[in-house]
Amino acid sequence: MEALKLNRFDRIAPFYDKIAGLVFGNSLIKAQECNLETITGYSNVLVLGGGTGKWLTKLLKLNSSCTVWYVEASKEMIGQAKKNLDFTDRIIFIHGTHENMPQQKFDVVITHFFVDMFTEPELESITQQIHNHLKSGGSWVVADFVNNKYWHGVLLKLMYLFFNWVGALDLKVLPNWDRIIQSEYFERTRLSSFYKGFVNTVTYIRS
Ligand SMILES: C[S@@+](CC[C@H](N)C(=O)[O-])C[C@H]1O[C@@H](n2cnc3c(N)ncnc32)[C@H](O)[C@@H]1O
């Protein structure tokens, strides 16, 4: 793994939730908590890029028997998540990237505001890797931005400028994640929209 891919969100980790709240109010946490109630007991759940993890409390409270593997590239974000979450005996923290997914099959994969960090070819490869790490019939819950209206494009441009400026990302354009995920052996089952349609939470089922 390239060291450069790690810890790029460290600088903004302490302020991340505050900035998100200032810009989006409670829309992002609503999108993150959406569909977690569909995760059944004893599920093995893989979270990629979970950030400060506040949203995970809902899942761990609703579901007393699931286990979570939390793969996160930022050491500081993992530190924040450990502070925010009480149920650390049911979470296995892994400081790494999607290239460090544990070698096992999961019931559920969760990515919130994760697929927006990759180019389309990168995301095609990640989708294939997630497919390989999910059991047949398993689900992938995605919450992320979409670009369906003029003002979505304007806000996205500003957000990418910000993340480029703080050194967290190099990408400048949102990939068409829904098209890529659906073309790689996943079927869309549930879709909810937030922040006037700028954020979608979608559950995909692996075929
Ligand atoms: C935009 S933030 C979203 C955080 C959180 N999921 C949320 O919804 O608030 C992206 C997170 O993914 C992490 N990250 C970036 N690249 C990653 C990778 N390749 N694998 C795992 N985590 C990654 C970053 O450190 C950061 O915490």
Ligand as a Chemical Component Dictionary entry (heavy atoms), coordinates in Angstrom:
data_LIG
# 
_chem_comp.id                   LIG 
_chem_comp.type                 NON-POLYMER 
_chem_comp.pdbx_formal_charge   0 
_chem_comp.three_letter_code    LIG 
# 
loop_
_chem_comp_atom.comp_id 
_chem_comp_atom.atom_id 
_chem_comp_atom.alt_atom_id 
_chem_comp_atom.type_symbol 
_chem_comp_atom.charge 
_chem_comp_atom.model_Cartn_x 
_chem_comp_atom.model_Cartn_y 
_chem_comp_atom.model_Cartn_z 
_chem_comp_atom.pdbx_ordinal 
LIG C1  C1  C 0  -15.329 11.740 2.918 1  
LIG S1  S1  S 1  -14.844 10.883 4.339 2  
LIG C2  C2  C 0  -16.369 10.093 4.845 3  
LIG C3  C3  C 0  -16.326 9.604  6.257 4  
LIG C4  C4  C 0  -17.597 8.897  6.748 5  
LIG N1  N1  N 0  -17.862 7.699  5.988 6  
LIG C5  C5  C 0  -18.796 9.804  6.709 7  
LIG O1  O1  O 0  -19.779 9.472  6.059 8  
LIG O2  O2  O -1 -18.775 10.826 7.406 9  
LIG C6  C6  C 0  -13.937 9.565  3.652 10 
LIG C7  C7  C 0  -13.222 8.689  4.671 11 
LIG O3  O3  O 0  -12.622 7.582  3.994 12 
LIG C8  C8  C 0  -11.290 7.405  4.429 13 
LIG N2  N2  N 0  -10.566 6.829  3.282 14 
LIG C9  C9  C 0  -10.045 7.473  2.207 15 
LIG N3  N3  N 0  -9.570  6.588  1.309 16 
LIG C10 C10 C 0  -9.793  5.367  1.840 17 
LIG C11 C11 C 0  -9.546  4.030  1.394 18 
LIG N4  N4  N 0  -9.003  3.812  0.193 19 
LIG N5  N5  N 0  -9.902  3.002  2.187 20 
LIG C12 C12 C 0  -10.480 3.235  3.406 21 
LIG N6  N6  N 0  -10.748 4.477  3.881 22 
LIG C13 C13 C 0  -10.433 5.513  3.099 23 
LIG C14 C14 C 0  -10.821 8.780  4.830 24 
LIG O4  O4  O 0  -9.762  8.718  5.754 25 
LIG C15 C15 C 0  -12.101 9.384  5.406 26 
LIG O5  O5  O 0  -12.234 9.126  6.775 27 
# 
loop_
_chem_comp_bond.comp_id 
_chem_comp_bond.atom_id_1 
_chem_comp_bond.atom_id_2 
_chem_comp_bond.value_order 
_chem_comp_bond.pdbx_ordinal 
LIG C1  S1  SING 1  
LIG S1  C2  SING 2  
LIG S1  C6  SING 3  
LIG C2  C3  SING 4  
LIG C3  C4  SING 5  
LIG C4  N1  SING 6  
LIG C4  C5  SING 7  
LIG C5  O1  DOUB 8  
LIG C5  O2  SING 9  
LIG C6  C7  SING 10 
LIG C7  O3  SING 11 
LIG C7  C15 SING 12 
LIG O3  C8  SING 13 
LIG C8  N2  SING 14 
LIG C8  C14 SING 15 
LIG N2  C9  SING 16 
LIG N2  C13 SING 17 
LIG C9  N3  DOUB 18 
LIG N3  C10 SING 19 
LIG C10 C11 SING 20 
LIG C10 C13 DOUB 21 
LIG C11 N4  SING 22 
LIG C11 N5  DOUB 23 
LIG N5  C12 SING 24 
LIG C12 N6  DOUB 25 
LIG N6  C13 SING 26 
LIG C14 O4  SING 27 
LIG C14 C15 SING 28 
LIG C15 O5  SING 29 
# 
